[in-house]
Amino acid sequence: MSDEIPSEIRNCYKQAYQCITSNESIRHLLNALSSSGCPFDFDRHLVCESTNENIRGGFDRSTCQIVLN
């Protein structure tokens, strides 16, 4: 079994990172969260998953993560 990350998952992370770093509104929101003592850690708080469901993303309360498909 290969440990390589599928290209669709790699692309998901790449697009999410680009949005977070280039979108002024998102950066403002993340800065406000950080100023309030809730820093956003990209590697901890965001996960890209491949699912067969017709869902584009959401929030997983059990892991406190943003989930993107």
PDB file of N, H, CA, C and O in Angstrom:
ATOM      1  N   MET A   1       0.840  -1.185   0.000  1.00  0.00           N
ATOM      2  CA  MET A   1       0.000   0.000   0.000  1.00  0.00           C
ATOM      3  C   MET A   1       0.885   1.249   0.000  1.00  0.00           C
ATOM      4  O   MET A   1       1.855   1.324   0.755  1.00  0.00           O
ATOM      5  N   SER A   2       0.559   2.210  -0.829  1.00  0.00           N
ATOM      6  H   SER A   2      -0.229   2.149  -1.442  1.00  0.00           H
ATOM      7  CA  SER A   2       1.356   3.420  -0.962  1.00  0.00           C
ATOM      8  C   SER A   2       0.947   4.448   0.093  1.00  0.00           C
ATOM      9  O   SER A   2      -0.233   4.593   0.414  1.00  0.00           O
ATOM     10  N   ASP A   3       1.941   5.154   0.623  1.00  0.00           N
ATOM     11  H   ASP A   3       2.899   5.036   0.363  1.00  0.00           H
ATOM     12  CA  ASP A   3       1.679   6.218   1.590  1.00  0.00           C
ATOM     13  C   ASP A   3       1.513   7.563   0.893  1.00  0.00           C
ATOM     14  O   ASP A   3       1.347   8.592   1.549  1.00  0.00           O
ATOM     15  N   GLU A   4       1.558   7.553  -0.434  1.00  0.00           N
ATOM     16  H   GLU A   4       1.693   6.718  -0.967  1.00  0.00           H
ATOM     17  CA  GLU A   4       1.449   8.793  -1.191  1.00  0.00           C
ATOM     18  C   GLU A   4       0.048   9.376  -1.040  1.00  0.00           C
ATOM     19  O   GLU A   4      -0.945   8.648  -1.060  1.00  0.00           O
ATOM     20  N   ILE A   5      -0.018  10.690  -0.891  1.00  0.00           N
ATOM     21  H   ILE A   5       0.788  11.280  -0.875  1.00  0.00           H
ATOM     22  CA  ILE A   5      -1.297  11.382  -0.759  1.00  0.00           C
ATOM     23  C   ILE A   5      -1.906  11.518  -2.153  1.00  0.00           C
ATOM     24  O   ILE A   5      -1.235  11.982  -3.074  1.00  0.00           O
ATOM     25  N   PRO A   6      -3.178  11.115  -2.321  1.00  0.00           N
ATOM     26  CA  PRO A   6      -3.821  11.242  -3.636  1.00  0.00           C
ATOM     27  C   PRO A   6      -3.820  12.693  -4.124  1.00  0.00           C
ATOM     28  O   PRO A   6      -3.906  13.624  -3.323  1.00  0.00           O
ATOM     29  N   SER A   7      -3.723  12.873  -5.423  1.00  0.00           N
ATOM     30  H   SER A   7      -3.653  12.116  -6.073  1.00  0.00           H
ATOM     31  CA  SER A   7      -3.629  14.218  -5.994  1.00  0.00           C
ATOM     32  C   SER A   7      -4.845  15.074  -5.651  1.00  0.00           C
ATOM     33  O   SER A   7      -4.700  16.282  -5.462  1.00  0.00           O
ATOM     34  N   GLU A   8      -6.040  14.485  -5.564  1.00  0.00           N
ATOM     35  H   GLU A   8      -6.157  13.504  -5.717  1.00  0.00           H
ATOM     36  CA  GLU A   8      -7.228  15.279  -5.235  1.00  0.00           C
ATOM     37  C   GLU A   8      -7.138  15.842  -3.818  1.00  0.00           C
ATOM     38  O   GLU A   8      -7.601  16.954  -3.563  1.00  0.00           O
ATOM     39  N   ILE A   9      -6.554  15.090  -2.909  1.00  0.00           N
ATOM     40  H   ILE A   9      -6.178  14.187  -3.117  1.00  0.00           H
ATOM     41  CA  ILE A   9      -6.379  15.566  -1.531  1.00  0.00           C
ATOM     42  C   ILE A   9      -5.293  16.636  -1.491  1.00  0.00           C
ATOM     43  O   ILE A   9      -5.459  17.663  -0.832  1.00  0.00           O
ATOM     44  N   ARG A  10      -4.189  16.405  -2.185  1.00  0.00           N
ATOM     45  H   ARG A  10      -4.054  15.571  -2.720  1.00  0.00           H
ATOM     46  CA  ARG A  10      -3.116  17.407  -2.275  1.00  0.00           C
ATOM     47  C   ARG A  10      -3.655  18.717  -2.835  1.00  0.00           C
ATOM     48  O   ARG A  10      -3.348  19.791  -2.318  1.00  0.00           O
ATOM     49  N   ASN A  11      -4.462  18.629  -3.895  1.00  0.00           N
ATOM     50  H   ASN A  11      -4.712  17.756  -4.315  1.00  0.00           H
ATOM     51  CA  ASN A  11      -5.040  19.832  -4.504  1.00  0.00           C
ATOM     52  C   ASN A  11      -5.989  20.540  -3.547  1.00  0.00           C
ATOM     53  O   ASN A  11      -6.036  21.770  -3.520  1.00  0.00           O
ATOM     54  N   CYS A  12      -6.736  19.786  -2.772  1.00  0.00           N
ATOM     55  H   CYS A  12      -6.697  18.787  -2.794  1.00  0.00           H
ATOM     56  CA  CYS A  12      -7.644  20.367  -1.783  1.00  0.00           C
ATOM     57  C   CYS A  12      -6.861  21.209  -0.772  1.00  0.00           C
ATOM     58  O   CYS A  12      -7.229  22.350  -0.492  1.00  0.00           O
ATOM     59  N   TYR A  13      -5.786  20.643  -0.230  1.00  0.00           N
ATOM     60  H   TYR A  13      -5.488  19.716  -0.458  1.00  0.00           H
ATOM     61  CA  TYR A  13      -4.959  21.384   0.731  1.00  0.00           C
ATOM     62  C   TYR A  13      -4.330  22.610   0.082  1.00  0.00           C
ATOM     63  O   TYR A  13      -4.272  23.678   0.690  1.00  0.00           O
ATOM     64  N   LYS A  14      -3.862  22.457  -1.145  1.00  0.00           N
ATOM     65  H   LYS A  14      -3.909  21.589  -1.639  1.00  0.00           H
ATOM     66  CA  LYS A  14      -3.232  23.574  -1.854  1.00  0.00           C
ATOM     67  C   LYS A  14      -4.232  24.714  -2.058  1.00  0.00           C
ATOM     68  O   LYS A  14      -3.903  25.875  -1.817  1.00  0.00           O
ATOM     69  N   GLN A  15      -5.440  24.390  -2.497  1.00  0.00           N
ATOM     70  H   GLN A  15      -5.707  23.447  -2.693  1.00  0.00           H
ATOM     71  CA  GLN A  15      -6.463  25.410  -2.713  1.00  0.00           C
ATOM     72  C   GLN A  15      -6.889  26.061  -1.399  1.00  0.00           C
ATOM     73  O   GLN A  15      -7.086  27.274  -1.339  1.00  0.00           O
ATOM     74  N   ALA A  16      -7.029  25.262  -0.357  1.00  0.00           N
ATOM     75  H   ALA A  16      -6.869  24.276  -0.406  1.00  0.00           H
ATOM     76  CA  ALA A  16      -7.404  25.811   0.952  1.00  0.00           C
ATOM     77  C   ALA A  16      -6.330  26.781   1.443  1.00  0.00           C
ATOM     78  O   ALA A  16      -6.644  27.863   1.939  1.00  0.00           O
ATOM     79  N   TYR A  17      -5.064  26.388   1.303  1.00  0.00           N
ATOM     80  H   TYR A  17      -4.809  25.509   0.901  1.00  0.00           H
ATOM     81  CA  TYR A  17      -3.968  27.254   1.741  1.00  0.00           C
ATOM     82  C   TYR A  17      -3.954  28.551   0.937  1.00  0.00           C
ATOM     83  O   TYR A  17      -3.753  29.629   1.496  1.00  0.00           O
ATOM     84  N   GLN A  18      -4.168  28.447  -0.376  1.00  0.00           N
ATOM     85  H   GLN A  18      -4.331  27.572  -0.830  1.00  0.00           H
ATOM     86  CA  GLN A  18      -4.194  29.644  -1.216  1.00  0.00           C
ATOM     87  C   GLN A  18      -5.324  30.578  -0.803  1.00  0.00           C
ATOM     88  O   GLN A  18      -5.143  31.796  -0.771  1.00  0.00           O
ATOM     89  N   CYS A  19      -6.476  30.024  -0.491  1.00  0.00           N
ATOM     90  H   CYS A  19      -6.624  29.035  -0.517  1.00  0.00           H
ATOM     91  CA  CYS A  19      -7.605  30.847  -0.041  1.00  0.00           C
ATOM     92  C   CYS A  19      -7.289  31.547   1.274  1.00  0.00           C
ATOM     93  O   CYS A  19      -7.549  32.739   1.434  1.00  0.00           O
ATOM     94  N   ILE A  20      -6.733  30.801   2.201  1.00  0.00           N
ATOM     95  H   ILE A  20      -6.522  29.833   2.071  1.00  0.00           H
ATOM     96  CA  ILE A  20      -6.424  31.361   3.516  1.00  0.00           C
ATOM     97  C   ILE A  20      -5.375  32.463   3.424  1.00  0.00           C
ATOM     98  O   ILE A  20      -5.465  33.464   4.136  1.00  0.00           O
ATOM     99  N   THR A  21      -4.392  32.291   2.561  1.00  0.00           N
ATOM    100  H   THR A  21      -4.319  31.478   1.983  1.00  0.00           H
ATOM    101  CA  THR A  21      -3.309  33.270   2.481  1.00  0.00           C
ATOM    102  C   THR A  21      -3.610  34.440   1.551  1.00  0.00           C
ATOM    103  O   THR A  21      -2.988  35.494   1.681  1.00  0.00           O
ATOM    104  N   SER A  22      -4.548  34.282   0.615  1.00  0.00           N
ATOM    105  H   SER A  22      -5.053  33.425   0.510  1.00  0.00           H
ATOM    106  CA  SER A  22      -4.774  35.353  -0.356  1.00  0.00           C
ATOM    107  C   SER A  22      -6.081  36.115  -0.150  1.00  0.00           C
ATOM    108  O   SER A  22      -6.222  37.228  -0.658  1.00  0.00           O
ATOM    109  N   ASN A  23      -7.026  35.554   0.570  1.00  0.00           N
ATOM    110  H   ASN A  23      -6.911  34.650   0.982  1.00  0.00           H
ATOM    111  CA  ASN A  23      -8.316  36.202   0.753  1.00  0.00           C
ATOM    112  C   ASN A  23      -8.271  37.094   1.988  1.00  0.00           C
ATOM    113  O   ASN A  23      -8.088  36.622   3.110  1.00  0.00           O
ATOM    114  N   GLU A  24      -8.441  38.389   1.757  1.00  0.00           N
ATOM    115  H   GLU A  24      -8.590  38.772   0.845  1.00  0.00           H
ATOM    116  CA  GLU A  24      -8.331  39.357   2.848  1.00  0.00           C
ATOM    117  C   GLU A  24      -9.383  39.131   3.939  1.00  0.00           C
ATOM    118  O   GLU A  24      -9.089  39.302   5.122  1.00  0.00           O
ATOM    119  N   SER A  25     -10.582  38.754   3.558  1.00  0.00           N
ATOM    120  H   SER A  25     -10.821  38.615   2.597  1.00  0.00           H
ATOM    121  CA  SER A  25     -11.643  38.516   4.543  1.00  0.00           C
ATOM    122  C   SER A  25     -11.311  37.326   5.438  1.00  0.00           C
ATOM    123  O   SER A  25     -11.526  37.373   6.649  1.00  0.00           O
ATOM    124  N   ILE A  26     -10.791  36.270   4.841  1.00  0.00           N
ATOM    125  H   ILE A  26     -10.616  36.233   3.857  1.00  0.00           H
ATOM    126  CA  ILE A  26     -10.414  35.094   5.625  1.00  0.00           C
ATOM    127  C   ILE A  26      -9.259  35.431   6.556  1.00  0.00           C
ATOM    128  O   ILE A  26      -9.268  35.046   7.725  1.00  0.00           O
ATOM    129  N   ARG A  27      -8.262  36.152   6.041  1.00  0.00           N
ATOM    130  H   ARG A  27      -8.255  36.465   5.091  1.00  0.00           H
ATOM    131  CA  ARG A  27      -7.129  36.542   6.894  1.00  0.00           C
ATOM    132  C   ARG A  27      -7.598  37.416   8.049  1.00  0.00           C
ATOM    133  O   ARG A  27      -7.118  37.265   9.173  1.00  0.00           O
ATOM    134  N   HIS A  28      -8.526  38.325   7.788  1.00  0.00           N
ATOM    135  H   HIS A  28      -8.916  38.447   6.875  1.00  0.00           H
ATOM    136  CA  HIS A  28      -9.060  39.193   8.840  1.00  0.00           C
ATOM    137  C   HIS A  28      -9.773  38.356   9.911  1.00  0.00           C
ATOM    138  O   HIS A  28      -9.589  38.583  11.107  1.00  0.00           O
ATOM    139  N   LEU A  29     -10.580  37.396   9.475  1.00  0.00           N
ATOM    140  H   LEU A  29     -10.729  37.212   8.503  1.00  0.00           H
ATOM    141  CA  LEU A  29     -11.282  36.515  10.410  1.00  0.00           C
ATOM    142  C   LEU A  29     -10.296  35.717  11.257  1.00  0.00           C
ATOM    143  O   LEU A  29     -10.460  35.622  12.473  1.00  0.00           O
ATOM    144  N   LEU A  30      -9.275  35.142  10.625  1.00  0.00           N
ATOM    145  H   LEU A  30      -9.142  35.219   9.637  1.00  0.00           H
ATOM    146  CA  LEU A  30      -8.294  34.344  11.367  1.00  0.00           C
ATOM    147  C   LEU A  30      -7.477  35.209  12.323  1.00  0.00           C
ATOM    148  O   LEU A  30      -7.129  34.760  13.415  1.00  0.00           O
ATOM    149  N   ASN A  31      -7.167  36.440  11.926  1.00  0.00           N
ATOM    150  H   ASN A  31      -7.450  36.805  11.039  1.00  0.00           H
ATOM    151  CA  ASN A  31      -6.461  37.358  12.828  1.00  0.00           C
ATOM    152  C   ASN A  31      -7.331  37.715  14.029  1.00  0.00           C
ATOM    153  O   ASN A  31      -6.834  37.811  15.151  1.00  0.00           O
ATOM    154  N   ALA A  32      -8.623  37.910  13.796  1.00  0.00           N
ATOM    155  H   ALA A  32      -9.026  37.832  12.885  1.00  0.00           H
ATOM    156  CA  ALA A  32      -9.541  38.217  14.904  1.00  0.00           C
ATOM    157  C   ALA A  32      -9.645  37.032  15.858  1.00  0.00           C
ATOM    158  O   ALA A  32      -9.659  37.213  17.076  1.00  0.00           O
ATOM    159  N   LEU A  33      -9.718  35.830  15.315  1.00  0.00           N
ATOM    160  H   LEU A  33      -9.706  35.683  14.326  1.00  0.00           H
ATOM    161  CA  LEU A  33      -9.745  34.638  16.173  1.00  0.00           C
ATOM    162  C   LEU A  33      -8.477  34.551  17.014  1.00  0.00           C
ATOM    163  O   LEU A  33      -8.532  34.281  18.213  1.00  0.00           O
ATOM    164  N   SER A  34      -7.346  34.779  16.379  1.00  0.00           N
ATOM    165  H   SER A  34      -7.301  34.999  15.405  1.00  0.00           H
ATOM    166  CA  SER A  34      -6.066  34.715  17.085  1.00  0.00           C
ATOM    167  C   SER A  34      -5.991  35.774  18.185  1.00  0.00           C
ATOM    168  O   SER A  34      -5.515  35.497  19.286  1.00  0.00           O
ATOM    169  N   SER A  35      -6.459  36.983  17.886  1.00  0.00           N
ATOM    170  H   SER A  35      -6.845  37.208  16.991  1.00  0.00           H
ATOM    171  CA  SER A  35      -6.449  38.065  18.878  1.00  0.00           C
ATOM    172  C   SER A  35      -7.341  37.749  20.071  1.00  0.00           C
ATOM    173  O   SER A  35      -7.134  38.271  21.166  1.00  0.00           O
ATOM    174  N   SER A  36      -8.330  36.894  19.852  1.00  0.00           N
ATOM    175  H   SER A  36      -8.498  36.470  18.962  1.00  0.00           H
ATOM    176  CA  SER A  36      -9.247  36.498  20.927  1.00  0.00           C
ATOM    177  C   SER A  36      -8.785  35.246  21.655  1.00  0.00           C
ATOM    178  O   SER A  36      -9.507  34.703  22.491  1.00  0.00           O
ATOM    179  N   GLY A  37      -7.573  34.789  21.334  1.00  0.00           N
ATOM    180  H   GLY A  37      -6.986  35.230  20.655  1.00  0.00           H
ATOM    181  CA  GLY A  37      -7.027  33.622  22.020  1.00  0.00           C
ATOM    182  C   GLY A  37      -7.359  32.296  21.366  1.00  0.00           C
ATOM    183  O   GLY A  37      -7.191  31.241  21.979  1.00  0.00           O
ATOM    184  N   CYS A  38      -7.827  32.336  20.128  1.00  0.00           N
ATOM    185  H   CYS A  38      -7.962  33.193  19.630  1.00  0.00           H
ATOM    186  CA  CYS A  38      -8.189  31.109  19.399  1.00  0.00           C
ATOM    187  C   CYS A  38      -7.410  31.035  18.089  1.00  0.00           C
ATOM    188  O   CYS A  38      -7.988  31.217  17.017  1.00  0.00           O
ATOM    189  N   PRO A  39      -6.118  30.772  18.160  1.00  0.00           N
ATOM    190  CA  PRO A  39      -5.324  30.750  16.927  1.00  0.00           C
ATOM    191  C   PRO A  39      -5.714  29.582  16.027  1.00  0.00           C
ATOM    192  O   PRO A  39      -6.043  28.497  16.505  1.00  0.00           O
ATOM    193  N   PHE A  40      -5.672  29.821  14.718  1.00  0.00           N
ATOM    194  H   PHE A  40      -5.404  30.703  14.330  1.00  0.00           H
ATOM    195  CA  PHE A  40      -5.986  28.797  13.726  1.00  0.00           C
ATOM    196  C   PHE A  40      -4.696  28.122  13.297  1.00  0.00           C
ATOM    197  O   PHE A  40      -3.762  28.779  12.839  1.00  0.00           O
ATOM    198  N   ASP A  41      -4.651  26.810  13.449  1.00  0.00           N
ATOM    199  H   ASP A  41      -5.410  26.276  13.821  1.00  0.00           H
ATOM    200  CA  ASP A  41      -3.502  26.005  13.020  1.00  0.00           C
ATOM    201  C   ASP A  41      -3.954  25.197  11.806  1.00  0.00           C
ATOM    202  O   ASP A  41      -4.739  24.258  11.935  1.00  0.00           O
ATOM    203  N   PHE A  42      -3.456  25.565  10.633  1.00  0.00           N
ATOM    204  H   PHE A  42      -2.818  26.328  10.528  1.00  0.00           H
ATOM    205  CA  PHE A  42      -3.877  24.940   9.375  1.00  0.00           C
ATOM    206  C   PHE A  42      -3.795  23.420   9.446  1.00  0.00           C
ATOM    207  O   PHE A  42      -4.733  22.731   9.044  1.00  0.00           O
ATOM    208  N   ASP A  43      -2.691  22.895   9.951  1.00  0.00           N
ATOM    209  H   ASP A  43      -1.929  23.455  10.278  1.00  0.00           H
ATOM    210  CA  ASP A  43      -2.493  21.442   9.999  1.00  0.00           C
ATOM    211  C   ASP A  43      -3.393  20.750  11.019  1.00  0.00           C
ATOM    212  O   ASP A  43      -3.687  19.563  10.878  1.00  0.00           O
ATOM    213  N   ARG A  44      -3.823  21.464  12.020  1.00  0.00           N
ATOM    214  H   ARG A  44      -3.584  22.429  12.134  1.00  0.00           H
ATOM    215  CA  ARG A  44      -4.664  20.870  13.066  1.00  0.00           C
ATOM    216  C   ARG A  44      -6.156  21.062  12.807  1.00  0.00           C
ATOM    217  O   ARG A  44      -6.955  20.153  13.037  1.00  0.00           O
ATOM    218  N   HIS A  45      -6.524  22.240  12.330  1.00  0.00           N
ATOM    219  H   HIS A  45      -5.876  22.978  12.143  1.00  0.00           H
ATOM    220  CA  HIS A  45      -7.935  22.602  12.262  1.00  0.00           C
ATOM    221  C   HIS A  45      -8.599  22.413  10.902  1.00  0.00           C
ATOM    222  O   HIS A  45      -9.787  22.699  10.756  1.00  0.00           O
ATOM    223  N   LEU A  46      -7.860  21.942   9.912  1.00  0.00           N
ATOM    224  H   LEU A  46      -6.894  21.710  10.031  1.00  0.00           H
ATOM    225  CA  LEU A  46      -8.433  21.740   8.586  1.00  0.00           C
ATOM    226  C   LEU A  46      -8.006  20.387   8.048  1.00  0.00           C
ATOM    227  O   LEU A  46      -6.835  20.018   8.134  1.00  0.00           O
ATOM    228  N   VAL A  47      -8.960  19.649   7.490  1.00  0.00           N
ATOM    229  H   VAL A  47      -9.911  19.949   7.420  1.00  0.00           H
ATOM    230  CA  VAL A  47      -8.651  18.341   6.917  1.00  0.00           C
ATOM    231  C   VAL A  47      -9.387  18.197   5.586  1.00  0.00           C
ATOM    232  O   VAL A  47     -10.547  18.590   5.458  1.00  0.00           O
ATOM    233  N   CYS A  48      -8.701  17.634   4.608  1.00  0.00           N
ATOM    234  H   CYS A  48      -7.759  17.315   4.712  1.00  0.00           H
ATOM    235  CA  CYS A  48      -9.304  17.311   3.315  1.00  0.00           C
ATOM    236  C   CYS A  48      -9.505  15.805   3.262  1.00  0.00           C
ATOM    237  O   CYS A  48      -8.582  15.032   3.519  1.00  0.00           O
ATOM    238  N   GLU A  49     -10.718  15.402   2.928  1.00  0.00           N
ATOM    239  H   GLU A  49     -11.468  16.031   2.720  1.00  0.00           H
ATOM    240  CA  GLU A  49     -11.046  13.979   2.855  1.00  0.00           C
ATOM    241  C   GLU A  49     -11.756  13.691   1.544  1.00  0.00           C
ATOM    242  O   GLU A  49     -12.461  14.546   1.008  1.00  0.00           O
ATOM    243  N   SER A  50     -11.570  12.511   1.044  1.00  0.00           N
ATOM    244  H   SER A  50     -10.998  11.817   1.480  1.00  0.00           H
ATOM    245  CA  SER A  50     -12.269  12.063  -0.151  1.00  0.00           C
ATOM    246  C   SER A  50     -13.432  11.184   0.289  1.00  0.00           C
ATOM    247  O   SER A  50     -13.235  10.149   0.925  1.00  0.00           O
ATOM    248  N   THR A  51     -14.648  11.607  -0.057  1.00  0.00           N
ATOM    249  H   THR A  51     -14.808  12.448  -0.574  1.00  0.00           H
ATOM    250  CA  THR A  51     -15.825  10.818   0.316  1.00  0.00           C
ATOM    251  C   THR A  51     -16.699  10.605  -0.906  1.00  0.00           C
ATOM    252  O   THR A  51     -16.583  11.320  -1.902  1.00  0.00           O
ATOM    253  N   ASN A  52     -17.562   9.627  -0.822  1.00  0.00           N
ATOM    254  H   ASN A  52     -17.656   9.046  -0.013  1.00  0.00           H
ATOM    255  CA  ASN A  52     -18.516   9.367  -1.891  1.00  0.00           C
ATOM    256  C   ASN A  52     -19.813  10.134  -1.682  1.00  0.00           C
ATOM    257  O   ASN A  52     -20.704  10.099  -2.530  1.00  0.00           O
ATOM    258  N   GLU A  53     -19.915  10.814  -0.572  1.00  0.00           N
ATOM    259  H   GLU A  53     -19.191  10.843   0.117  1.00  0.00           H
ATOM    260  CA  GLU A  53     -21.126  11.564  -0.264  1.00  0.00           C
ATOM    261  C   GLU A  53     -21.191  12.832  -1.104  1.00  0.00           C
ATOM    262  O   GLU A  53     -20.168  13.321  -1.584  1.00  0.00           O
ATOM    263  N   ASN A  54     -22.387  13.357  -1.277  1.00  0.00           N
ATOM    264  H   ASN A  54     -23.218  12.959  -0.888  1.00  0.00           H
ATOM    265  CA  ASN A  54     -22.590  14.572  -2.050  1.00  0.00           C
ATOM    266  C   ASN A  54     -22.503  15.794  -1.129  1.00  0.00           C
ATOM    267  O   ASN A  54     -23.386  16.652  -1.132  1.00  0.00           O
ATOM    268  N   ILE A  55     -21.438  15.855  -0.353  1.00  0.00           N
ATOM    269  H   ILE A  55     -20.721  15.158  -0.350  1.00  0.00           H
ATOM    270  CA  ILE A  55     -21.211  16.938   0.602  1.00  0.00           C
ATOM    271  C   ILE A  55     -19.878  17.597   0.258  1.00  0.00           C
ATOM    272  O   ILE A  55     -18.891  16.899   0.023  1.00  0.00           O
ATOM    273  N   ARG A  56     -19.831  18.923   0.225  1.00  0.00           N
ATOM    274  H   ARG A  56     -20.633  19.490   0.417  1.00  0.00           H
ATOM    275  CA  ARG A  56     -18.613  19.639  -0.133  1.00  0.00           C
ATOM    276  C   ARG A  56     -17.734  19.945   1.076  1.00  0.00           C
ATOM    277  O   ARG A  56     -16.552  20.252   0.918  1.00  0.00           O
ATOM    278  N   GLY A  57     -18.284  19.867   2.250  1.00  0.00           N
ATOM    279  H   GLY A  57     -19.244  19.618   2.379  1.00  0.00           H
ATOM    280  CA  GLY A  57     -17.490  20.151   3.438  1.00  0.00           C
ATOM    281  C   GLY A  57     -18.376  20.433   4.627  1.00  0.00           C
ATOM    282  O   GLY A  57     -19.602  20.372   4.540  1.00  0.00           O
ATOM    283  N   GLY A  58     -17.737  20.743   5.742  1.00  0.00           N
ATOM    284  H   GLY A  58     -16.740  20.792   5.813  1.00  0.00           H
ATOM    285  CA  GLY A  58     -18.493  21.021   6.949  1.00  0.00           C
ATOM    286  C   GLY A  58     -17.567  21.148   8.145  1.00  0.00           C
ATOM    287  O   GLY A  58     -16.372  21.406   8.001  1.00  0.00           O
ATOM    288  N   PHE A  59     -18.137  20.962   9.325  1.00  0.00           N
ATOM    289  H   PHE A  59     -19.108  20.752   9.442  1.00  0.00           H
ATOM    290  CA  PHE A  59     -17.374  21.047  10.565  1.00  0.00           C
ATOM    291  C   PHE A  59     -17.618  19.780  11.361  1.00  0.00           C
ATOM    292  O   PHE A  59     -18.764  19.386  11.578  1.00  0.00           O
ATOM    293  N   ASP A  60     -16.553  19.147  11.794  1.00  0.00           N
ATOM    294  H   ASP A  60     -15.622  19.467  11.618  1.00  0.00           H
ATOM    295  CA  ASP A  60     -16.640  17.926  12.600  1.00  0.00           C
ATOM    296  C   ASP A  60     -16.441  18.319  14.059  1.00  0.00           C
ATOM    297  O   ASP A  60     -15.328  18.642  14.474  1.00  0.00           O
ATOM    298  N   ARG A  61     -17.515  18.291  14.829  1.00  0.00           N
ATOM    299  H   ARG A  61     -18.419  18.029  14.492  1.00  0.00           H
ATOM    300  CA  ARG A  61     -17.441  18.693  16.243  1.00  0.00           C
ATOM    301  C   ARG A  61     -16.556  17.770  17.070  1.00  0.00           C
ATOM    302  O   ARG A  61     -15.908  18.215  18.018  1.00  0.00           O
ATOM    303  N   SER A  62     -16.525  16.491  16.718  1.00  0.00           N
ATOM    304  H   SER A  62     -17.051  16.130  15.948  1.00  0.00           H
ATOM    305  CA  SER A  62     -15.752  15.542  17.525  1.00  0.00           C
ATOM    306  C   SER A  62     -14.248  15.797  17.427  1.00  0.00           C
ATOM    307  O   SER A  62     -13.512  15.502  18.368  1.00  0.00           O
ATOM    308  N   THR A  63     -13.787  16.339  16.302  1.00  0.00           N
ATOM    309  H   THR A  63     -14.386  16.579  15.538  1.00  0.00           H
ATOM    310  CA  THR A  63     -12.355  16.624  16.139  1.00  0.00           C
ATOM    311  C   THR A  63     -12.059  18.120  16.098  1.00  0.00           C
ATOM    312  O   THR A  63     -10.899  18.529  16.056  1.00  0.00           O
ATOM    313  N   CYS A  64     -13.115  18.934  16.112  1.00  0.00           N
ATOM    314  H   CYS A  64     -14.057  18.601  16.146  1.00  0.00           H
ATOM    315  CA  CYS A  64     -12.982  20.395  15.994  1.00  0.00           C
ATOM    316  C   CYS A  64     -12.193  20.774  14.745  1.00  0.00           C
ATOM    317  O   CYS A  64     -11.257  21.571  14.800  1.00  0.00           O
ATOM    318  N   GLN A  65     -12.592  20.184  13.617  1.00  0.00           N
ATOM    319  H   GLN A  65     -13.352  19.537  13.572  1.00  0.00           H
ATOM    320  CA  GLN A  65     -11.903  20.439  12.355  1.00  0.00           C
ATOM    321  C   GLN A  65     -12.885  20.847  11.263  1.00  0.00           C
ATOM    322  O   GLN A  65     -14.025  20.383  11.218  1.00  0.00           O
ATOM    323  N   ILE A  66     -12.410  21.727  10.386  1.00  0.00           N
ATOM    324  H   ILE A  66     -11.484  22.103  10.422  1.00  0.00           H
ATOM    325  CA  ILE A  66     -13.112  22.037   9.152  1.00  0.00           C
ATOM    326  C   ILE A  66     -12.806  20.889   8.203  1.00  0.00           C
ATOM    327  O   ILE A  66     -11.644  20.526   8.020  1.00  0.00           O
ATOM    328  N   VAL A  67     -13.837  20.318   7.603  1.00  0.00           N
ATOM    329  H   VAL A  67     -14.781  20.613   7.752  1.00  0.00           H
ATOM    330  CA  VAL A  67     -13.659  19.185   6.695  1.00  0.00           C
ATOM    331  C   VAL A  67     -14.025  19.630   5.287  1.00  0.00           C
ATOM    332  O   VAL A  67     -15.132  20.113   5.048  1.00  0.00           O
ATOM    333  N   LEU A  68     -13.093  19.463   4.359  1.00  0.00           N
ATOM    334  H   LEU A  68     -12.194  19.070   4.553  1.00  0.00           H
ATOM    335  CA  LEU A  68     -13.326  19.789   2.951  1.00  0.00           C
ATOM    336  C   LEU A  68     -13.272  18.525   2.125  1.00  0.00           C
ATOM    337  O   LEU A  68     -12.513  17.605   2.429  1.00  0.00           O
ATOM    338  N   ASN A  69     -14.080  18.480   1.079  1.00  0.00           N
ATOM    339  H   ASN A  69     -14.698  19.227   0.833  1.00  0.00           H
ATOM    340  CA  ASN A  69     -14.078  17.335   0.162  1.00  0.00           C
ATOM    341  C   ASN A  69     -13.656  17.805  -1.204  1.00  0.00           C
ATOM    342  O   ASN A  69     -13.584  17.005  -2.137  1.00  0.00           O
TER     343      ASN A  69
END
